[in-house]
Amino acid sequence: MPIYLDYHATTPVDPRVFAAMTPYFMEVFGNPASTSHAVGLKARAAVEQARARIAACLHATSPREIVFTSGATESNNLAIKGVARTCGPRGRHVITAVTEHKAVLNACKALQDDGYDVTLLPVQPDGRVSVADVVAALRSDTVLVSVMHANNEIGVVQEIAALGALCRARGVLLHTDATQSFGKVSVDVQALQVDLVSMSAHKMYGPKGVGALYVRSPCRLAPQLDGGGHEGGLRSGTLNVPGIVGLATAVELSCADLDQDRRKQRRLRDRVWVALREACPDVLLNGPDPLTNPEARLPNNLNVSLPAAAGAALLAAFGDEVAVSTSSACTSASGEASHVLTALGRAAGLVNLRISVGRPTTDDEIDQVVARIARSAVRA
Ligand SMILES: Cc1ncc(COP(=O)(O)O)c(C=O)c1O
């Protein structure tokens, strides 16, 4: 097993999450919609408890504000299309940013194809969306602003609380994709003043294929799946009970362990950054400076661009022993260049590396990675 430094792509399931899920595969296997007997009711109780646990961690006002989905792709689609298609008569303008995840960008593109107007905001050199740009883009027919909490490639943390205050004052809904935030930065829906928040279990040491959307009451959404009307009519389909219990446990752990996790991850990430800077003086940092502006960047994220020769030497030194991403995993599935790095103005021909540490990363692993980085400098 290589040293895994790709925790933005996915995370292993935390043993505490796995233990919490286990009874819900074989012992408590009922369908939570089967309310005529105890088998179903037991599963339903687990789902409702999970909903309440997640709501408490987010400081939501009611468990009913949590809607379970299959992950953040679905949550983003439900938030964006759901708001736009409900608010249609009031306005058909949506604002988002060029560096959003494709699940947001392509949901907005689908709206555009349906005749909605979408403003795609540029970002500043460090990847941040300017609040002044959002102010300038707001119109009388704007119904939604969607800006991610933290970017999955360059780790930049957006000024969501400022956008929340702005949107609330202007009567416009704010959605944030917080998929990469849990366990790294606080996700408090009251402090952030957000109306919709997307999350995904597999990015926070939970299982794959389950997520949720926080929907502030009384915000109304048009469902995107037709079916039996589960989740208050917002998301039809039999609920993934073990996954939902796993998500709730993962969210709770991400809150309980937040301070210790982020302190450790930042320390390990900074060691890699310092080693890279020493080995390759020409390295270009993508996103905010981890050392001088740590609050603006996820504590576990490093994203750099290297001149071709130095990049090739580093990748050779990593070999099969260190697993890092040469761009976002979600992007590389389609074989395209990173739209995030393109938005930052990075030239073609550079070697782009995303290195993300995680809860299980050890000092010993980072010692080995740092040694390989130092060795690559000799060869470059
Ligand atoms: C910021 C962000 N949003 C959405 C997604 C999609 O999440 P999921 O895999 O749960 O559909 C990802 C996955 O990489 C992500 O990083």
The ligand as an SDF file (V2000), in Angstrom:
LIG
                    3D

 16 16  0  0  0  0  0  0  0  0999 V2000
  -16.3060   19.9900   -3.7570 C   0  0  0  0  0  0  0  0  0  0  0  0
  -16.9590   18.7350   -4.2400 C   0  0  0  0  0  0  0  0  0  0  0  0
  -18.2590   18.7500   -4.5370 N   0  0  0  0  0  0  0  0  0  0  0  0
  -18.9080   17.6590   -4.9620 C   0  0  0  0  0  0  0  0  0  0  0  0
  -18.2510   16.4540   -5.1210 C   0  0  0  0  0  0  0  0  0  0  0  0
  -19.0180   15.2420   -5.5620 C   0  0  0  0  0  0  0  0  0  0  0  0
  -19.2430   14.4340   -4.4350 O   0  0  0  0  0  0  0  0  0  0  0  0
  -19.8170   12.9560   -4.5420 P   0  0  0  0  0  0  0  0  0  0  0  0
  -18.6460   12.0890   -4.8470 O   0  0  0  0  0  0  0  0  0  0  0  0
  -20.3770   12.6830   -3.1730 O   0  0  0  0  0  0  0  0  0  0  0  0
  -20.8800   12.9570   -5.5710 O   0  0  0  0  0  0  0  0  0  0  0  0
  -16.8740   16.3900   -4.8550 C   0  0  0  0  0  0  0  0  0  0  0  0
  -16.1170   15.1560   -5.1010 C   0  0  0  0  0  0  0  0  0  0  0  0
  -14.9730   15.1670   -5.4560 O   0  0  0  0  0  0  0  0  0  0  0  0
  -16.2270   17.5540   -4.3660 C   0  0  0  0  0  0  0  0  0  0  0  0
  -14.9290   17.5390   -4.0560 O   0  0  0  0  0  0  0  0  0  0  0  0
  1  2  1  0
  2  3  1  0
  2 15  2  0
  3  4  2  0
  4  5  1  0
  5  6  1  0
  5 12  2  0
  6  7  1  0
  7  8  1  0
  8  9  2  0
  8 10  1  0
  8 11  1  0
 12 13  1  0
 12 15  1  0
 13 14  2  0
 15 16  1  0
M  END
$$$$
